[in-house]
Amino acid sequence: MRMDVHDRNPSETAAPQPPATASTDAVVTMGLELREGRPAPRRQVFSWALWDWATQPFNTVILTFIFTALYLTTDVFLPADVQALPDGAREKELALAELAAGLGWGGTVAGLAILLFAPVLGQRADAAGRQKLWLGIGTGALVACMLGLWFVEPAPALFWLGVALISAGQVFGEIAAVNSNAMLIGIATPKTIGRVSGLGWGFGYLGGIVALVLVVVFYSANWFGLAEDEGLPFRIIAVGCALWAIVFSLPIFFWVPEPSLGRPERKVNFFASYVLLARDVVRLFLDSKTRPTFWFLLSSAVFRDGLGGVFAFGAVIAAQVFGFGFLDLVIFGIAANLIAGVSTIVAGRWDDRFGAKAIIVFALSAMIVAGLAVFLLVDLGTIVFWIGGLALCAFVGPAQAASRSFLARVTPAGREGEIFGLYATTGRAASWMAAAMWALLITIGESTTFGILGIVLVLLVGLLLLLPVKTPQR
């Protein structure tokens, strides 16, 4: 049962409501401004940050390094006659490529679902003041998807079940993240937004590292004697990630308040929400006070895709261009996440001092320089990627965290879920850019090395779009 506002502890009440205006739709007061001088207790801040720690293993362990790469897209999901072919056989390589493509198609469907539903669900959560409810629904569904991976045994007929569960997990995880991001405004102030946002991203990276190290220990110990025939170690890992998410996500539901009490005047039926959403986007652009929000959503969609490309294609660059083996890649992955996590937490304090835009501009500029260095000095060997690649990772986290805090600074009160839903949507709408530039530059240059320039180009375009965006007063 939902707790009434009068029953809440005074220190844990939601953010005050925006002052009345002539038009109830035209909210121009920024949500963070309403919390000026009202710092949240540390327990709330750490409870909020733990949600990133709780859900990161889905991305690090299941999506990136372990479940999909070492299990779902391997030959154990091929027909027996194809499995029996020697490695390198053309038919076997094509079959493995089909598995990888199938995983990609699942991600495409997930992206379209997020594009359609994330902003509207965020908007409806704002209207009802129920961000925590939708956070619970998204998190619970993500956990259910991870638990469902237990049933994905190594058989061709079950491959698509695995793809469906992972794709659904991406959708539910994004819906949950929209509301977790919206709750940031309820616990931060204009003076602390940078460090709080950075703490969340940092906790996420560090949680991924711990989970990945535990998996590597599990793997190095030969799965502690577990039989590998039915994919048991990987299925246990998926269940372990689900249990991890349950345990560490509980604090946000116990101790973090809703960011607002809702806006009843914006309650409409589901399909009318799309009309309201279109009208709100137009108003973001037309209203001079919220126009920076519109332009930032556009620029961040581009440079966030470039940030994603660093991790999405970094392993390919390491393996194909610099000859990294499995152990090299795992060590690099742990080091990359560790550096990204620590740098993100540290940069959060600089965010509050110098402003989020300054952090993003500096981070993107440094990444462009590092990327060009890796491309130009490729002939010097692996040392170039160890230095340049880790330098790139050191700036990814600060740019991501500062991006979230910048958006929080320009989000009108009472529209947190909607704006962060648009944040997710615009990111998905531009999610083709890094992949397209990666493929195009490799095709033109006839070498994987040229893919580095594709990622650098997307980061550069995002930086140029960001420069004219007006910085909110601090």
SULJO-V62154 format. One record per residue. N is the residue number from 1. RES is the residue in one letter. SS is DSSP state (alpha for helix, beta for strand, coil for the rest). OMEGA is omega in degrees with one decimal (999 if undefined). NEAR is the number of other C-alpha atoms within 10 Angstrom. Layout:
# SULJO-V62154
((N/RES/SS/OMEGA/NEAR) (N/RES/SS/OMEGA/NEAR))
This chain:
# SULJO-V62154
((1/M/coil/-176.8/3) (2/R/coil/-178.7/6) (3/M/coil/178.5/7) (4/D/coil/-176.7/8) (5/V/alpha/-178.3/14) (6/H/alpha/179.9/8) (7/D/alpha/-175.9/8) (8/R/coil/171.8/12) (9/N/coil/-176.6/9) (10/P/alpha/-178.7/9) (11/S/alpha/-175.9/12) (12/E/alpha/180.0/17) (13/T/coil/-179.8/20) (14/A/coil/179.0/21) (15/A/coil/178.6/24) (16/P/coil/179.5/16) (17/Q/coil/179.6/16) (18/P/coil/178.5/19) (19/P/coil/-178.9/11) (20/A/coil/178.1/10) (21/T/coil/-180.0/11) (22/A/coil/177.2/7) (23/S/coil/-176.3/7) (24/T/coil/179.3/12) (25/D/coil/-173.2/14) (26/A/coil/179.0/14) (27/V/coil/-177.5/20) (28/V/coil/177.0/19) (29/T/coil/-179.6/20) (30/M/beta/-174.4/22) (31/G/alpha/-177.8/29) (32/L/alpha/-178.8/24) (33/E/alpha/-178.8/20) (34/L/alpha/-179.6/19) (35/R/alpha/179.5/20) (36/E/coil/179.2/13) (37/G/coil/-179.2/11) (38/R/coil/-178.5/15) (39/P/coil/179.6/16) (40/A/coil/174.7/19) (41/P/coil/-178.9/14) (42/R/alpha/-179.7/10) (43/R/alpha/177.9/13) (44/Q/alpha/-176.9/22) (45/V/alpha/-179.0/22) (46/F/alpha/177.4/18) (47/S/alpha/177.9/20) (48/W/alpha/-177.9/28) (49/A/alpha/-179.1/26) (50/L/alpha/179.3/26) (51/W/alpha/176.1/28) (52/D/alpha/176.9/25) (53/W/alpha/-175.2/25) (54/A/alpha/-172.4/25) (55/T/alpha/-177.2/26) (56/Q/alpha/178.6/26) (57/P/alpha/175.0/28) (58/F/alpha/-178.8/26) (59/N/alpha/-174.2/17) (60/T/alpha/-172.9/21) (61/V/alpha/-174.4/22) (62/I/alpha/-174.6/24) (63/L/alpha/-168.3/17) (64/T/alpha/-166.1/17) (65/F/alpha/-165.2/18) (66/I/coil/-167.2/20) (67/F/alpha/-178.5/22) (68/T/alpha/-174.1/20) (69/A/alpha/-174.2/14) (70/L/alpha/-176.5/14) (71/Y/alpha/-169.9/19) (72/L/alpha/-177.8/27) (73/T/coil/177.9/22) (74/T/coil/-172.7/17) (75/D/alpha/177.9/23) (76/V/alpha/178.4/21) (77/F/alpha/177.0/23) (78/L/coil/175.1/21) (79/P/coil/-174.4/14) (80/A/alpha/-177.9/12) (81/D/alpha/178.3/8) (82/V/alpha/176.7/17) (83/Q/alpha/-175.5/17) (84/A/coil/179.7/11) (85/L/coil/179.3/14) (86/P/coil/175.9/11) (87/D/coil/-178.3/11) (88/G/coil/176.7/9) (89/A/coil/-174.6/10) (90/R/alpha/-178.1/11) (91/E/alpha/180.0/14) (92/K/alpha/178.6/20) (93/E/alpha/178.3/16) (94/L/alpha/179.4/12) (95/A/alpha/177.2/19) (96/L/alpha/177.1/20) (97/A/alpha/177.2/14) (98/E/alpha/176.4/14) (99/L/alpha/179.4/23) (100/A/alpha/178.4/17) (101/A/alpha/178.0/13) (102/G/alpha/176.3/16) (103/L/alpha/177.9/21) (104/G/alpha/177.8/14) (105/W/alpha/176.6/14) (106/G/alpha/177.5/20) (107/G/alpha/177.3/19) (108/T/alpha/178.0/16) (109/V/alpha/178.4/15) (110/A/alpha/179.1/22) (111/G/alpha/179.1/22) (112/L/alpha/178.6/14) (113/A/alpha/177.4/18) (114/I/alpha/178.4/27) (115/L/alpha/-176.5/20) (116/L/alpha/-167.3/14) (117/F/alpha/-171.8/18) (118/A/alpha/-176.4/27) (119/P/alpha/-178.6/26) (120/V/alpha/178.0/25) (121/L/alpha/175.5/21) (122/G/alpha/178.0/27) (123/Q/alpha/-179.5/28) (124/R/alpha/175.3/25) (125/A/alpha/176.2/27) (126/D/alpha/-175.9/29) (127/A/alpha/-177.3/23) (128/A/alpha/-174.9/17) (129/G/coil/-175.0/20) (130/R/coil/178.6/21) (131/Q/alpha/-177.9/31) (132/K/alpha/177.1/21) (133/L/alpha/-178.4/17) (134/W/alpha/172.5/22) (135/L/alpha/178.9/27) (136/G/alpha/179.0/20) (137/I/alpha/-179.6/16) (138/G/alpha/-179.4/23) (139/T/alpha/179.6/26) (140/G/alpha/179.4/18) (141/A/alpha/176.5/18) (142/L/alpha/177.9/28) (143/V/alpha/179.4/24) (144/A/alpha/178.2/16) (145/C/alpha/179.3/24) (146/M/alpha/176.9/25) (147/L/alpha/-179.8/20) (148/G/alpha/179.1/18) (149/L/alpha/175.2/24) (150/W/alpha/-176.1/18) (151/F/alpha/-179.3/13) (152/V/coil/177.1/23) (153/E/coil/-176.4/22) (154/P/coil/178.1/20) (155/A/coil/-178.7/16) (156/P/alpha/-177.0/17) (157/A/alpha/-176.7/13) (158/L/alpha/179.8/15) (159/F/alpha/-176.4/20) (160/W/alpha/172.3/17) (161/L/alpha/177.5/16) (162/G/alpha/178.6/25) (163/V/alpha/-178.5/23) (164/A/alpha/-178.7/19) (165/L/alpha/179.5/20) (166/I/alpha/178.9/27) (167/S/alpha/177.3/24) (168/A/alpha/177.2/24) (169/G/alpha/176.6/24) (170/Q/alpha/-179.7/24) (171/V/alpha/-176.9/25) (172/F/alpha/177.3/26) (173/G/alpha/179.5/24) (174/E/alpha/177.5/23) (175/I/alpha/177.5/28) (176/A/alpha/-178.1/28) (177/A/alpha/177.3/24) (178/V/alpha/-176.8/29) (179/N/alpha/173.4/30) (180/S/alpha/177.2/26) (181/N/alpha/179.6/25) (182/A/alpha/-179.1/31) (183/M/alpha/176.6/26) (184/L/alpha/-177.2/26) (185/I/alpha/-179.7/30) (186/G/alpha/-177.1/28) (187/I/coil/-178.2/28) (188/A/coil/174.6/29) (189/T/coil/178.1/23) (190/P/coil/-177.9/22) (191/K/coil/-175.3/19) (192/T/coil/-173.1/20) (193/I/alpha/-178.0/28) (194/G/alpha/-176.9/33) (195/R/alpha/178.6/25) (196/V/alpha/177.9/27) (197/S/alpha/178.8/31) (198/G/alpha/178.3/32) (199/L/alpha/179.3/27) (200/G/alpha/178.6/27) (201/W/alpha/180.0/31) (202/G/alpha/176.4/32) (203/F/alpha/179.5/23) (204/G/alpha/179.3/26) (205/Y/alpha/-177.5/26) (206/L/alpha/176.0/23) (207/G/alpha/177.0/25) (208/G/alpha/178.9/26) (209/I/alpha/-178.2/24) (210/V/alpha/179.9/16) (211/A/alpha/-179.3/22) (212/L/alpha/177.8/22) (213/V/alpha/178.4/16) (214/L/alpha/178.9/13) (215/V/alpha/179.5/20) (216/V/alpha/176.2/17) (217/V/alpha/178.3/13) (218/F/alpha/-179.1/15) (219/Y/alpha/-177.3/13) (220/S/alpha/178.9/10) (221/A/coil/-179.4/10) (222/N/alpha/176.7/13) (223/W/alpha/178.8/16) (224/F/alpha/174.5/11) (225/G/alpha/179.4/9) (226/L/coil/176.5/10) (227/A/coil/-177.3/11) (228/E/coil/-173.1/11) (229/D/coil/-175.5/10) (230/E/coil/-179.6/13) (231/G/coil/-174.1/19) (232/L/alpha/-179.6/18) (233/P/alpha/-178.1/22) (234/F/alpha/178.7/25) (235/R/alpha/176.2/21) (236/I/alpha/177.6/14) (237/I/alpha/179.2/24) (238/A/alpha/177.8/25) (239/V/alpha/177.5/19) (240/G/alpha/177.5/17) (241/C/alpha/178.7/22) (242/A/alpha/179.6/24) (243/L/alpha/175.7/16) (244/W/alpha/-178.6/20) (245/A/alpha/-179.9/25) (246/I/alpha/-174.5/18) (247/V/alpha/-171.4/12) (248/F/alpha/176.9/17) (249/S/alpha/-177.9/23) (250/L/alpha/-176.9/16) (251/P/alpha/-177.4/18) (252/I/alpha/180.0/23) (253/F/alpha/-179.1/17) (254/F/alpha/-165.2/10) (255/W/alpha/-179.9/16) (256/V/coil/-176.7/24) (257/P/coil/169.7/26) (258/E/coil/178.8/27) (259/P/coil/178.7/31) (260/S/coil/179.6/28) (261/L/coil/175.4/21) (262/G/coil/177.7/20) (263/R/coil/-174.5/19) (264/P/alpha/-177.1/12) (265/E/alpha/-179.3/10) (266/R/alpha/177.9/16) (267/K/coil/178.4/17) (268/V/coil/178.5/14) (269/N/coil/-170.4/9) (270/F/alpha/-175.9/11) (271/F/alpha/175.9/9) (272/A/alpha/178.7/11) (273/S/alpha/179.6/18) (274/Y/alpha/176.4/17) (275/V/alpha/179.2/12) (276/L/alpha/179.8/16) (277/L/alpha/179.4/17) (278/A/alpha/179.3/11) (279/R/alpha/-179.5/11) (280/D/alpha/178.8/17) (281/V/alpha/177.9/16) (282/V/alpha/-179.7/12) (283/R/alpha/175.8/16) (284/L/alpha/-178.5/21) (285/F/alpha/-174.6/15) (286/L/alpha/-178.4/12) (287/D/coil/-176.4/13) (288/S/coil/-178.0/11) (289/K/coil/-179.7/16) (290/T/coil/-179.6/21) (291/R/alpha/175.6/19) (292/P/alpha/177.6/21) (293/T/alpha/179.8/26) (294/F/alpha/-176.5/22) (295/W/alpha/178.1/18) (296/F/alpha/176.5/23) (297/L/alpha/-179.5/22) (298/L/alpha/-177.0/20) (299/S/alpha/-177.2/22) (300/S/alpha/177.4/26) (301/A/alpha/-178.2/23) (302/V/alpha/-174.1/27) (303/F/alpha/176.0/33) (304/R/alpha/175.5/24) (305/D/alpha/175.1/25) (306/G/alpha/176.8/31) (307/L/alpha/177.9/24) (308/G/alpha/-180.0/17) (309/G/alpha/178.6/23) (310/V/alpha/179.8/23) (311/F/alpha/-176.7/18) (312/A/alpha/-175.2/15) (313/F/alpha/-178.9/16) (314/G/alpha/-179.5/18) (315/A/alpha/178.3/19) (316/V/alpha/178.4/17) (317/I/alpha/-178.7/20) (318/A/alpha/-175.5/19) (319/A/alpha/-172.3/14) (320/Q/alpha/-176.2/13) (321/V/alpha/-174.0/18) (322/F/coil/172.5/20) (323/G/coil/178.3/14) (324/F/coil/172.8/18) (325/G/coil/-176.2/11) (326/F/alpha/-177.7/10) (327/L/alpha/177.3/10) (328/D/alpha/-178.7/12) (329/L/alpha/-179.9/18) (330/V/alpha/178.8/18) (331/I/alpha/179.0/12) (332/F/alpha/179.9/19) (333/G/alpha/178.4/22) (334/I/alpha/179.7/18) (335/A/alpha/-178.7/16) (336/A/alpha/180.0/22) (337/N/alpha/178.8/27) (338/L/alpha/179.9/22) (339/I/alpha/179.7/22) (340/A/alpha/-178.9/25) (341/G/alpha/-178.7/30) (342/V/alpha/-179.0/20) (343/S/alpha/179.9/20) (344/T/alpha/179.2/31) (345/I/alpha/179.4/23) (346/V/alpha/-177.2/15) (347/A/alpha/178.2/26) (348/G/alpha/178.1/30) (349/R/alpha/176.3/20) (350/W/alpha/177.0/19) (351/D/alpha/-178.6/27) (352/D/alpha/-178.1/20) (353/R/alpha/-173.8/16) (354/F/alpha/-178.1/12) (355/G/coil/-176.0/22) (356/A/alpha/-177.3/27) (357/K/alpha/179.7/22) (358/A/alpha/179.1/16) (359/I/alpha/-178.1/26) (360/I/alpha/-178.9/27) (361/V/alpha/179.9/18) (362/F/alpha/-177.9/14) (363/A/alpha/-179.8/22) (364/L/alpha/179.3/24) (365/S/alpha/179.8/17) (366/A/alpha/179.9/16) (367/M/alpha/178.1/27) (368/I/alpha/178.6/19) (369/V/alpha/-179.4/14) (370/A/alpha/179.2/22) (371/G/alpha/177.8/24) (372/L/alpha/179.1/18) (373/A/alpha/178.3/16) (374/V/alpha/-179.5/24) (375/F/alpha/-174.1/18) (376/L/alpha/-175.5/13) (377/L/coil/-174.7/13) (378/V/alpha/-176.9/16) (379/D/alpha/-179.8/11) (380/L/alpha/174.2/11) (381/G/coil/-170.7/13) (382/T/alpha/-179.2/16) (383/I/alpha/179.2/13) (384/V/alpha/-178.6/19) (385/F/alpha/177.2/26) (386/W/alpha/-179.0/16) (387/I/alpha/-177.0/13) (388/G/alpha/-180.0/21) (389/G/alpha/178.5/23) (390/L/alpha/175.4/21) (391/A/alpha/176.3/19) (392/L/alpha/-178.4/27) (393/C/alpha/-179.3/25) (394/A/alpha/-177.3/23) (395/F/alpha/179.1/25) (396/V/alpha/-177.6/28) (397/G/alpha/178.0/29) (398/P/alpha/178.6/33) (399/A/alpha/179.3/28) (400/Q/alpha/-178.3/23) (401/A/alpha/179.9/28) (402/A/alpha/176.7/31) (403/S/alpha/179.2/24) (404/R/alpha/-178.5/23) (405/S/alpha/177.0/30) (406/F/alpha/180.0/24) (407/L/alpha/178.2/23) (408/A/alpha/-179.4/29) (409/R/alpha/-177.1/23) (410/V/coil/179.4/27) (411/T/coil/178.0/26) (412/P/beta/179.9/23) (413/A/coil/178.5/24) (414/G/coil/-178.1/29) (415/R/coil/-174.7/25) (416/E/alpha/-178.1/31) (417/G/alpha/-180.0/33) (418/E/alpha/-177.2/26) (419/I/alpha/178.3/32) (420/F/alpha/171.2/27) (421/G/alpha/174.7/29) (422/L/alpha/177.0/28) (423/Y/alpha/177.1/26) (424/A/alpha/-176.8/23) (425/T/alpha/-178.8/25) (426/T/alpha/176.9/22) (427/G/alpha/178.5/23) (428/R/alpha/-179.0/21) (429/A/alpha/-179.1/19) (430/A/coil/-171.8/18) (431/S/coil/179.2/21) (432/W/coil/-168.7/16) (433/M/alpha/-177.1/20) (434/A/alpha/179.5/28) (435/A/alpha/-179.2/19) (436/A/alpha/179.4/15) (437/M/alpha/175.4/21) (438/W/alpha/-177.7/24) (439/A/alpha/-177.0/16) (440/L/alpha/-178.2/15) (441/L/alpha/176.6/20) (442/I/alpha/178.9/18) (443/T/alpha/-179.2/13) (444/I/alpha/-176.0/10) (445/G/alpha/-179.6/12) (446/E/coil/178.2/11) (447/S/coil/178.4/12) (448/T/alpha/-179.9/17) (449/T/alpha/-177.6/21) (450/F/alpha/175.6/21) (451/G/alpha/177.5/27) (452/I/alpha/179.8/22) (453/L/alpha/177.8/21) (454/G/alpha/178.2/24) (455/I/alpha/179.0/29) (456/V/alpha/-179.4/28) (457/L/alpha/178.8/22) (458/V/alpha/177.5/24) (459/L/alpha/-179.5/27) (460/L/alpha/179.3/19) (461/V/alpha/177.6/14) (462/G/alpha/178.3/22) (463/L/alpha/-179.1/22) (464/L/alpha/177.6/13) (465/L/alpha/-178.0/17) (466/L/alpha/-172.7/21) (467/L/alpha/-179.2/15) (468/P/coil/-176.7/12) (469/V/coil/-178.3/16) (470/K/coil/179.0/14) (471/T/coil/178.2/17) (472/P/coil/179.2/17) (473/Q/coil/-177.8/8) (474/R/coil/999/11))
